[in-house]
Amino acid sequence: LITNQAQAFSIDGNSNFVSVDTLINALADLWIDKTGSYITQNPGKNIIYTLTVHNDSGCSGDDPQVCGDGGPSDAQNVVVTDTLPSTNKKLVVTFVSEDCVYDYPSHTVTCTTPVLAAGDTVFHEIEATPKGNLRGIINTASVASDTTDPNGGNNSDDKYLIVGGGGQKGTGE
């Protein structure tokens, strides 16, 4: 809500005061791009997931159907949620970005950004070590904000990785 006030004075000393309220609806088309890679070329070693939250216009480089317009407003109280695949004993979290927290019992990483300005992006990282008999794992991250998002269809993204023997494969579908 924006209030605009004006006061006018006449030569004879009279004055008029006017106030008008205008309701502003903030919109921010947030979209998320999730990538995953191995620290070494050997699958089965540590995985780094990168969660890129966009409030800008564009498309993912590795997943061209993941796109967004961004903005036009700043996004308030942005929250990324990533419930990791498998269990906390088979995919062991070893690092999360400083603006993220890892909840061991739910095997979920939550990252927060107080304000993501229109035209900006923010990056979050999760590092994990696969243990035991994991093969292919699919992982989905999603983003939400207190600011109205006109396109909720681009608020989540998947990453598929082959973990044991056979190399890395990734998709965003």
C-alpha positions as CSV (number, residue, x, y, z in Angstrom):
1,L,0.0,0.0,0.0
2,I,1.4,3.4,-1.0
3,T,-0.1,6.6,0.2
4,N,0.4,9.8,-1.7
5,Q,-0.5,13.1,0.0
6,A,-0.7,16.6,-1.5
7,Q,-1.6,19.9,0.0
8,A,-2.4,23.1,-2.0
9,F,-2.5,26.7,-0.7
10,S,-4.4,29.5,-2.2
11,I,-3.5,33.2,-2.1
12,D,-6.2,33.9,0.5
13,G,-4.6,31.4,2.9
14,N,-7.1,28.6,2.4
15,S,-5.6,25.1,1.9
16,N,-6.8,21.8,0.6
17,F,-5.3,18.5,1.6
18,V,-5.8,15.3,-0.4
19,S,-4.5,11.7,0.4
20,V,-4.8,8.8,-2.0
21,D,-4.0,5.1,-1.2
22,T,-2.9,2.8,-4.0
23,L,-2.6,-0.9,-3.4
24,I,0.5,-2.3,-5.2
25,N,0.6,-6.0,-6.0
26,A,4.2,-7.2,-6.0
27,L,5.0,-10.1,-8.4
28,A,8.2,-12.0,-8.8
29,D,8.5,-14.9,-11.3
30,L,11.1,-17.0,-9.4
31,W,12.5,-20.1,-11.1
32,I,15.0,-22.7,-9.9
33,D,17.7,-24.6,-11.8
34,K,19.3,-27.6,-10.1
35,T,22.5,-29.1,-11.3
36,G,24.6,-31.9,-10.0
37,S,28.1,-33.1,-10.6
38,Y,30.9,-35.2,-9.1
39,I,33.9,-33.6,-7.4
40,T,36.0,-36.2,-9.3
41,Q,35.3,-38.1,-12.5
42,N,34.6,-41.3,-10.5
43,P,30.9,-41.7,-9.7
44,G,30.5,-42.7,-6.1
45,K,32.6,-39.9,-4.9
46,N,31.2,-36.7,-3.5
47,I,28.3,-35.0,-5.3
48,I,27.8,-31.3,-5.4
49,Y,24.3,-30.1,-6.0
50,T,24.0,-26.4,-7.0
51,L,20.6,-24.8,-6.6
52,T,20.3,-21.5,-8.5
53,V,17.3,-19.4,-7.7
54,H,16.5,-16.8,-10.4
55,N,14.5,-13.6,-10.2
56,D,15.7,-12.7,-13.7
57,S,14.8,-13.7,-17.3
58,G,16.4,-16.7,-18.9
59,C,16.5,-20.5,-19.3
60,S,18.7,-23.1,-17.8
61,G,21.8,-24.0,-19.8
62,D,21.6,-27.7,-19.2
63,D,17.8,-27.9,-19.1
64,P,16.3,-25.5,-21.7
65,Q,12.7,-26.2,-20.8
66,V,13.3,-24.7,-17.3
67,C,12.8,-20.9,-17.9
68,G,11.4,-17.9,-16.3
69,D,10.8,-14.2,-16.8
70,G,11.9,-13.0,-13.3
71,G,10.6,-10.0,-11.5
72,P,9.2,-7.5,-12.0
73,S,9.4,-7.1,-8.2
74,D,11.9,-8.1,-5.6
75,A,11.1,-11.5,-4.0
76,Q,10.7,-11.4,-0.2
77,N,11.5,-14.3,2.1
78,V,12.7,-16.7,-0.5
79,V,12.9,-20.3,0.7
80,V,14.4,-23.3,-1.2
81,T,13.5,-26.8,0.0
82,D,15.5,-29.8,-1.1
83,T,14.4,-33.2,0.4
84,L,17.3,-35.3,-0.6
85,P,16.9,-38.8,-2.1
86,S,17.5,-42.1,-0.4
87,T,18.3,-41.9,3.4
88,N,20.6,-39.8,5.5
89,K,22.8,-42.9,5.9
90,K,23.1,-43.7,2.2
91,L,23.5,-40.1,1.0
92,V,25.5,-38.4,3.7
93,V,25.5,-34.6,3.7
94,T,28.9,-33.2,4.3
95,F,28.4,-29.5,3.5
96,V,25.7,-26.9,2.9
97,S,26.0,-23.2,2.0
98,E,26.1,-20.9,5.0
99,D,22.5,-19.6,4.2
100,C,21.2,-23.2,4.3
101,V,20.5,-25.7,7.1
102,Y,20.4,-29.4,7.0
103,D,17.8,-31.3,9.0
104,Y,19.2,-34.8,9.6
105,P,15.9,-36.6,10.6
106,S,14.0,-35.4,7.5
107,H,17.1,-35.5,5.2
108,T,16.1,-32.0,4.0
109,V,18.1,-28.9,3.2
110,T,16.4,-25.5,3.6
111,C,18.0,-22.4,2.2
112,T,16.7,-18.8,2.8
113,T,17.3,-15.5,1.2
114,P,15.6,-12.5,2.9
115,V,15.3,-10.5,-0.4
116,L,16.1,-11.5,-3.9
117,A,16.1,-8.4,-6.0
118,A,14.5,-8.3,-9.4
119,G,17.2,-9.2,-12.0
120,D,19.3,-11.1,-9.5
121,T,20.2,-14.8,-8.8
122,V,21.4,-16.6,-5.7
123,F,23.3,-19.9,-5.5
124,H,23.2,-22.6,-2.8
125,E,25.4,-25.7,-2.6
126,I,24.9,-29.1,-1.1
127,E,27.7,-31.6,-0.9
128,A,26.9,-35.2,-0.2
129,T,28.7,-38.6,-0.2
130,P,26.9,-41.7,-1.5
131,K,27.3,-44.8,0.6
132,G,26.4,-48.4,0.1
133,N,24.4,-49.7,-2.9
134,L,23.0,-46.5,-4.5
135,R,22.6,-46.5,-8.3
136,G,20.5,-43.8,-9.9
137,I,19.1,-41.1,-7.7
138,I,16.7,-38.4,-8.6
139,N,16.5,-35.2,-6.5
140,T,14.0,-32.3,-6.7
141,A,14.4,-28.8,-5.2
142,S,11.7,-26.2,-5.1
143,V,11.5,-22.5,-4.3
144,A,8.8,-20.3,-2.8
145,S,8.5,-16.7,-1.6
146,D,6.1,-14.5,0.3
147,T,5.9,-12.4,-2.9
148,T,3.2,-13.6,-5.4
149,D,4.6,-15.7,-8.2
150,P,2.6,-15.5,-11.4
151,N,4.2,-18.7,-12.8
152,G,4.4,-21.6,-10.2
153,G,5.2,-24.1,-13.0
154,N,8.9,-23.3,-12.9
155,N,9.3,-23.4,-9.1
156,S,10.9,-26.9,-9.0
157,D,13.6,-28.7,-10.9
158,D,14.9,-32.3,-10.8
159,K,18.4,-33.7,-11.2
160,Y,19.1,-37.4,-12.0
161,L,22.5,-38.8,-11.4
162,I,23.9,-42.3,-11.8
163,V,25.9,-43.0,-8.7
164,G,27.5,-46.4,-8.9
165,G,29.8,-47.4,-11.8
166,G,28.9,-46.3,-15.3
167,G,29.5,-42.6,-15.2
168,Q,27.4,-39.5,-14.6
169,K,24.2,-38.8,-16.3
170,G,22.1,-35.8,-15.6
171,T,18.7,-34.6,-16.7
172,G,16.3,-31.9,-15.5
173,E,13.1,-33.7,-16.4
